[in-house]
Amino acid sequence: MRNDAAIESAVALALNEVWQLGLSRQTLALVGRRAENDAVGAPTGIMDQSASLLGRHDSAVFLDCRSLEARVIPLGFVEAGLTIAVIDTGVTHAHSTGGYRERRASCEAGAAALGVTALREVNVSELDAARGILDDVTFRRVRHVVTENQRVLDTVRLLETDGPAAIGALLDASHRSLRDDFEVSVPELDLAVETALENGALGARMTGGGFGGSAMALVPIDGVSRLQVAVDGAFAEHGFGAPETFTVRPSDGALRES
């Protein structure tokens, strides 16, 4: 999740307690989104705030952004000896301007052309028909969102039936879709993903809104050092700035420590 979303969620939780507002964590996530949309002018969603407020140890938050229903899905990384390695490319990006806003507008235009209120109402099986209605760019934006929604459902299913080692291919497909259909990747992110996959990662993808930032790789705990050395070498070979690689673990969301 983004640091700004984590900070705003912690502050919201603190103010909620100090002022005795009695707002639910789901409502506080909505407050954070409104602050970003209206005050900052960034057309962001609610995912990062929800992760900050609803997260649990070694678990993912399966969030329905329309109903705000959230379900905690055990990841099983600890038992499987896996971890998430984050590769920060050092390439900066801004969500309040540029490509992120254009991608959202394309998705809204695609939904309107297909006669739905949101792309979540479109199934993968309907994409062939959509191709004949939409221009190429809008179609590819729509295809990314529709297939990504299905990948989320497939990931939840595999985590519950086969365990975390089974989701690697879905992470890889997600990155390809973000790179080719949504076109929000950059060479540094692509290199990070490719190098991770060549050096022991079970799966890897860029994260966030794109145009910079970080990639993540699902990797055995004992393979992190190998991955870091390989990524550092690949970035140097390509003349990119030195990346920063570190591991993260899913943990409980914002809470009062004392």
Phi, psi and omega per residue, in radians:
M1 nan 2.815 3.121
R2 -1.317 2.562 3.124
N3 -1.080 -0.663 -3.106
D4 -1.137 -0.668 3.100
A5 -1.157 -0.671 3.115
A6 -1.130 -0.740 -3.140
I7 -1.157 -0.806 -3.103
E8 -1.133 -0.580 3.125
S9 -1.214 -0.716 3.108
A10 -1.122 -0.742 3.118
V11 -1.112 -0.763 3.136
A12 -1.067 -0.718 3.126
L13 -1.123 -0.710 3.125
A14 -1.135 -0.805 -3.141
L15 -1.145 -0.618 3.099
N16 -1.052 -0.668 3.131
E17 -1.347 -0.791 -3.099
V18 -1.095 -0.740 -3.112
W19 -1.543 0.001 3.109
Q20 0.896 0.892 -3.090
L21 -1.410 -0.484 3.120
G22 1.262 0.420 -3.130
L23 -1.412 2.495 3.117
S24 -1.278 2.851 3.103
R25 -1.130 -0.595 3.081
Q26 -1.109 -0.680 3.112
T27 -1.180 -0.682 3.109
L28 -1.110 -0.595 3.066
A29 -1.113 -0.685 3.089
L30 -1.135 -0.652 3.093
V31 -1.068 -0.760 3.122
G32 -1.095 -0.717 3.118
R33 -1.129 -0.702 3.135
R34 -1.119 -0.666 3.112
A35 -1.072 -0.735 -3.127
E36 -1.245 -0.737 -3.098
N37 -1.218 -0.828 -2.999
D38 -1.591 -0.747 -3.086
A39 -1.428 -0.757 -3.081
V40 -1.570 -0.536 -3.106
G41 1.505 0.322 3.107
A42 -1.696 2.133 -3.080
P43 -1.398 1.012 -3.073
T44 -1.511 2.960 3.119
G45 -1.763 -2.625 -3.009
I46 -2.069 0.069 -3.017
M47 -1.117 -0.843 -3.032
D48 -1.167 -0.724 3.103
Q49 -1.110 -0.695 -3.140
S50 -1.144 -0.686 3.091
A51 -1.105 -0.690 -3.118
S52 -1.184 -0.564 -3.026
L53 -1.729 -0.456 -3.015
L54 -1.956 -0.042 -3.047
G55 -1.078 2.681 3.077
R56 -2.363 2.768 -3.110
H57 -0.994 2.297 3.067
D58 0.872 0.695 -3.098
S59 -2.464 2.788 3.023
A60 -1.914 2.737 3.066
V61 -1.808 2.017 3.088
F62 -1.596 1.836 -2.946
L63 -1.956 2.279 2.966
D64 -1.673 1.898 -3.030
C65 -1.257 -0.255 3.105
R66 -1.493 -0.911 -3.096
S67 -1.517 -0.271 -3.049
L68 1.193 0.201 3.030
E69 -1.200 2.328 -3.116
A70 -2.278 2.446 3.125
R71 -2.284 2.336 3.119
V72 -1.466 2.180 -3.112
I73 -1.962 2.002 3.087
P74 -1.038 2.322 3.140
L75 -1.553 -0.665 -3.137
G76 1.324 0.338 -3.135
F77 -1.098 -0.734 -3.062
V78 -1.062 -0.883 -3.107
E79 -1.125 -0.579 -3.103
A80 -1.479 -0.067 -3.134
G81 1.240 0.544 -3.113
L82 -1.983 2.782 3.069
T83 -2.579 2.934 3.060
I84 -1.786 2.091 3.025
A85 -1.696 2.237 3.108
V86 -1.793 2.272 3.111
I87 -1.967 1.797 3.136
D88 -1.460 1.966 -3.073
T89 -1.280 -0.333 -3.080
G90 1.440 -0.011 3.103
V91 -1.458 2.108 -3.060
T92 -1.482 2.726 3.108
H93 -2.590 2.853 3.126
A94 -2.361 2.231 -3.108
H95 -1.464 -0.305 -3.062
S96 -1.386 -0.184 -3.123
T97 -2.388 2.938 2.903
G98 1.295 -2.475 -2.909
G99 -1.071 -0.597 -3.115
Y100 -1.063 -0.792 3.124
R101 -1.101 -0.699 -3.137
E102 -1.143 -0.686 3.132
R103 -1.124 -0.724 3.127
R104 -1.119 -0.728 3.120
A105 -1.093 -0.691 3.113
S106 -1.097 -0.721 3.130
C107 -1.141 -0.711 3.114
E108 -1.145 -0.695 3.103
A109 -1.146 -0.709 3.116
G110 -1.104 -0.746 3.110
A111 -1.076 -0.746 3.141
A112 -1.090 -0.756 -3.129
A113 -1.137 -0.523 -3.137
L114 -1.563 -0.037 3.073
G115 1.329 0.501 3.110
V116 -2.161 2.759 3.140
T117 -1.402 -0.436 3.121
A118 -2.672 2.659 -3.079
L119 -1.192 -0.258 3.075
R120 -1.113 -0.284 3.133
E121 -1.489 -0.050 3.134
V122 -1.748 2.305 3.112
N123 -1.653 2.758 3.107
V124 -0.989 -0.629 -3.112
S125 -1.155 -0.271 -3.111
E126 -1.648 -0.015 -3.054
L127 -1.191 -0.603 3.130
D128 -1.053 -0.734 3.107
A129 -1.178 -0.637 -3.132
A130 -1.132 -0.535 -3.128
R131 -1.027 -0.594 -3.124
G132 -1.395 -0.165 -3.108
I133 -1.776 -0.597 -2.991
L134 -1.790 2.666 2.985
D135 -1.211 2.897 -2.989
D136 -1.037 -0.817 -3.098
V137 -1.116 -0.850 -3.138
T138 -1.080 -0.681 3.122
F139 -1.061 -0.773 -3.120
R140 -1.161 -0.627 3.064
R141 -1.101 -0.779 3.134
V142 -1.124 -0.772 -3.129
R143 -1.034 -0.700 3.109
H144 -1.045 -0.865 -3.076
V145 -1.106 -0.773 -3.096
V146 -1.146 -0.784 3.138
T147 -1.256 -0.548 3.105
E148 -1.184 -0.700 3.059
N149 -1.002 -0.743 3.126
Q150 -1.172 -0.644 3.113
R151 -1.113 -0.613 3.085
V152 -1.095 -0.821 3.123
L153 -1.073 -0.717 3.132
D154 -1.160 -0.631 3.121
T155 -1.136 -0.775 3.103
V156 -1.047 -0.766 -3.134
R157 -1.087 -0.799 -3.111
L158 -1.172 -0.657 3.098
L159 -1.071 -0.638 -3.098
E160 -1.410 -0.400 -3.073
T161 -1.893 -0.721 -3.011
D162 -2.002 -0.264 3.127
G163 1.654 3.012 -2.972
P164 -1.161 -0.490 -3.113
A165 -1.160 -0.248 -3.067
A166 -1.523 -0.109 -3.006
I167 -1.674 0.006 -3.065
G168 -1.011 -0.767 -3.107
A169 -1.106 -0.569 3.114
L170 -1.214 -0.643 3.064
L171 -1.104 -0.750 3.134
D172 -1.087 -0.785 -3.141
A173 -1.124 -0.614 3.107
S174 -1.094 -0.755 3.140
H175 -1.147 -0.733 3.126
R176 -1.050 -0.687 3.136
S177 -1.191 -0.723 3.085
L178 -1.119 -0.628 -3.129
R179 -1.306 -0.805 -2.960
D180 -1.662 -0.703 -3.093
D181 -1.620 -0.792 -3.135
F182 -1.510 -0.394 3.083
E183 0.933 0.933 3.113
V184 -2.067 0.098 3.100
S185 -1.506 3.007 3.063
V186 -2.380 2.846 -3.086
P187 -0.947 -0.654 -3.131
E188 -1.117 -0.715 3.111
L189 -1.153 -0.744 3.122
D190 -1.077 -0.718 3.139
L191 -1.147 -0.712 3.120
A192 -1.060 -0.781 -3.134
V193 -1.151 -0.836 -3.125
E194 -1.048 -0.765 -3.110
T195 -1.177 -0.681 3.112
A196 -1.071 -0.773 -3.118
L197 -1.160 -0.530 3.119
E198 -1.387 -0.133 -3.054
N199 -2.302 0.806 2.913
G200 1.746 -0.139 -3.137
A201 -1.236 2.449 3.088
L202 -1.340 -0.457 3.124
G203 -2.975 2.780 -3.120
A204 -2.775 2.656 3.101
R205 -2.797 2.767 2.971
M206 -1.232 2.829 -3.139
T207 -2.196 2.909 3.043
G208 1.295 -2.812 -3.052
G209 -1.417 -0.115 3.078
G210 1.608 -3.004 -3.123
F211 1.115 0.435 -3.115
G212 2.420 -2.886 3.104
G213 1.530 -2.426 -2.936
S214 -2.140 2.801 2.938
A215 -2.014 2.737 3.091
M216 -2.162 2.594 3.128
A217 -2.354 2.346 3.041
L218 -1.536 2.024 -2.937
V219 -2.473 2.566 3.017
P220 -1.040 2.504 -3.084
I221 -0.990 -0.677 -3.100
D222 -1.377 0.034 3.122
G223 -1.869 0.090 -3.071
V224 -1.132 -0.757 -3.101
S225 -1.095 -0.755 3.106
R226 -1.036 -0.783 -3.134
L227 -1.088 -0.776 -3.104
Q228 -1.084 -0.775 3.130
V229 -1.083 -0.743 -3.122
A230 -1.141 -0.738 -3.134
V231 -1.163 -0.762 3.110
D232 -1.012 -0.773 -3.130
G233 -1.150 -0.720 -3.121
A234 -1.145 -0.724 3.133
F235 -1.139 -0.717 3.114
A236 -1.118 -0.732 -3.130
E237 -1.083 -0.594 -3.119
H238 -1.581 0.025 3.119
G239 1.337 0.333 3.101
F240 -1.540 2.776 3.064
G241 -1.113 2.702 -3.088
A242 -1.121 2.216 3.089
P243 -1.423 2.938 3.032
E244 -2.072 2.180 -3.136
T245 -1.999 2.301 3.138
F246 -2.648 2.838 3.139
T247 -1.792 2.658 3.083
V248 -2.306 2.761 3.076
R249 -2.376 2.398 3.082
P250 -1.055 2.333 -3.086
S251 -2.448 3.089 3.105
D252 -1.082 2.600 3.134
G253 -1.252 -2.994 -3.103
A254 -0.968 2.410 3.137
L255 -2.720 2.847 3.091
R256 -1.442 2.216 -3.074
E257 -1.481 -0.479 -3.112
S258 -2.558 nan nan
